[in-house]
Amino acid sequence: MAPLAVSSLSVVAPGFPPVCGGPDGWRLPRRSWSGSGSPASSLAILLRMPFNRKNIRLAPQNYLGYGTYFVTICSHNRNPRFADISFGHVALGHLISLSARHSFLLHAFCLMPDHLHFLSEGNSPRSNLLRFVTAFKRRTALAYKNRTAGPLWQTKFYDHILRAPDQVESVACYIWAGCRSLRFKGCGF
């Protein structure tokens, strides 16, 4: 088998078209490997390049104080980690206890087999949603690790800051409707 050619834009196997175009159109120039190392070592360097995730967060000060937030946290690879009702109760227990510890009111929550929705409101100037969610994910991941191997959560979470008071009711109805449609026992209000 012929060696791989590594360019700054992609890895190309001889005889196959490149994934993306190079400076000479759709054909990437082949580099000479004489004296500069093997293709495998260059490929290993390419694979170790850091992957920078897109920051989907607003500035941290947007998550402080008396705000109201709709949060969705997904399990790793959307696997149904919470199909086990007993672990679902453990996770909800941590959600409720940590919300009080971090000065948040929980208006609604729904734990589905592969994700969690909750609607929370900061009830002090020191309420910090980012710290609350981080603490919740750490605590539940540790409890999950004690039961089985593998990661529990995806790296990030999704949030929506509710600005208008009338949005709270519609988001709460969305959360409760999702739970009732599944007839899953992980709902609260």
C-alpha positions in Angstrom: 0.0 0.0 0.0 1.3 3.5 -0.9 2.1 5.9 2.0 -0.3 8.7 2.8 0.6 12.2 1.7 0.0 14.9 4.4 -0.6 18.5 3.5 -1.6 21.4 5.6 -5.2 21.0 4.6 -5.9 17.3 4.7 -4.6 13.7 4.6 -4.8 12.2 1.1 -4.3 8.6 0.1 -2.8 8.2 -3.3 -5.4 7.5 -6.0 -8.2 9.0 -4.0 -9.5 12.6 -4.5 -8.7 15.0 -1.7 -11.5 16.0 0.8 -10.9 19.7 0.1 -9.1 21.8 -2.5 -5.6 23.0 -2.1 -3.7 25.9 -3.6 -3.5 24.1 -7.0 -7.3 23.5 -7.2 -8.6 20.1 -6.2 -5.3 18.4 -6.3 -3.1 18.8 -3.3 0.7 18.7 -3.9 2.5 15.7 -2.6 5.3 16.4 -0.1 8.6 14.7 -0.1 9.4 12.7 3.0 13.2 12.6 2.5 15.0 13.4 5.8 12.0 15.0 7.5 10.5 11.9 9.2 8.0 9.3 8.1 4.4 9.9 7.0 3.2 8.1 10.2 5.1 10.5 12.5 3.7 13.5 10.6 0.2 12.0 10.8 0.6 11.5 14.5 1.5 15.1 14.9 -1.5 16.1 12.9 -3.8 14.0 15.0 -2.5 15.5 18.3 -3.4 19.1 17.2 -5.8 20.6 19.7 -9.5 20.7 18.9 -10.9 24.0 20.0 -14.6 23.7 20.7 -16.9 26.6 19.7 -17.8 28.6 22.8 -21.6 28.7 22.9 -21.8 30.7 26.2 -22.5 34.3 26.7 -20.3 36.3 28.9 -20.2 34.8 32.5 -22.0 37.8 34.0 -25.1 36.9 32.1 -25.4 33.8 34.3 -25.3 35.6 37.7 -28.0 36.8 39.9 -31.8 36.7 39.5 -32.1 35.4 36.0 -34.4 32.7 34.8 -32.9 29.9 32.7 -34.1 27.0 30.6 -31.3 24.4 30.6 -30.9 21.1 28.6 -28.1 18.7 29.5 -27.6 15.6 27.2 -26.1 12.3 28.1 -22.9 11.2 26.4 -23.7 10.2 22.8 -27.4 10.6 23.7 -27.2 7.1 25.2 -30.3 6.3 27.4 -28.4 6.5 30.7 -31.5 7.3 32.7 -33.6 4.4 31.5 -32.6 2.9 34.9 -35.3 4.6 37.1 -33.2 4.1 40.3 -30.3 6.2 38.8 -32.8 8.7 37.5 -34.0 9.3 41.1 -30.3 9.7 42.3 -29.7 12.3 39.6 -32.9 14.2 40.4 -32.0 14.1 44.1 -28.7 15.8 43.3 -30.5 18.4 41.1 -32.9 19.3 43.9 -30.2 19.5 46.6 -27.7 21.4 44.5 -30.3 23.9 43.3 -30.9 24.9 46.9 -27.2 25.0 47.8 -26.5 27.3 44.8 -29.6 29.5 45.5 -31.8 28.5 42.6 -35.5 27.8 42.5 -36.6 24.9 40.3 -39.8 25.7 38.5 -40.0 22.6 36.4 -37.8 19.7 35.4 -38.0 16.6 33.3 -35.5 13.8 33.2 -35.8 11.8 30.0 -33.9 8.6 29.2 -31.1 10.6 27.3 -31.4 14.2 28.5 -32.6 16.5 31.3 -34.6 19.7 30.9 -35.0 22.1 33.8 -36.3 25.6 34.4 -34.5 27.5 37.2 -34.4 30.9 38.6 -31.7 32.5 40.7 -33.0 33.7 44.0 -30.0 35.7 45.3 -27.4 38.1 43.7 -24.8 35.3 44.2 -26.7 32.7 42.2 -24.4 31.4 39.4 -25.9 29.1 36.8 -22.5 27.9 35.4 -21.3 26.8 38.9 -24.6 25.1 39.6 -24.7 23.1 36.4 -21.0 22.2 36.7 -21.5 21.0 40.3 -24.6 19.0 39.2 -22.7 17.3 36.3 -19.7 16.5 38.5 -21.8 15.0 41.3 -24.0 12.9 39.0 -21.0 11.8 37.0 -19.3 10.6 40.1 -22.4 8.7 41.2 -22.6 7.1 37.7 -19.0 6.2 37.7 -19.5 4.3 41.0 -22.2 2.2 39.2 -20.6 1.7 35.8 -17.8 2.8 33.5 -17.9 5.5 30.9 -18.8 9.2 30.8 -22.3 10.3 31.8 -22.7 13.8 30.2 -21.8 15.6 27.0 -19.1 18.2 27.5 -21.4 21.2 27.3 -25.0 22.1 27.9 -27.6 24.2 26.2 -29.3 27.2 27.9 -31.8 29.8 27.1 -32.0 32.9 29.3 -35.7 33.9 29.6 -36.1 37.7 29.5 -39.9 38.1 29.6 -41.9 36.8 32.5 -44.6 35.4 30.2 -42.0 33.0 28.7 -41.7 31.1 32.0 -45.1 29.6 31.7 -44.7 28.5 28.1 -41.3 26.9 28.8 -42.7 25.1 31.9 -45.6 23.7 29.8 -43.1 22.5 27.2 -41.1 20.7 29.9 -44.2 19.1 31.5 -45.7 18.1 28.1 -42.5 16.3 27.2 -42.6 14.3 30.3 -46.2 13.4 30.0 -45.8 12.4 26.4 -43.2 9.8 27.4 -45.0 8.8 30.6 -41.6 8.9 32.3 -41.5 9.2 36.0 -38.7 11.8 36.2 -40.9 15.0 36.2 -41.4 17.6 38.8 -43.1 21.0 39.2 
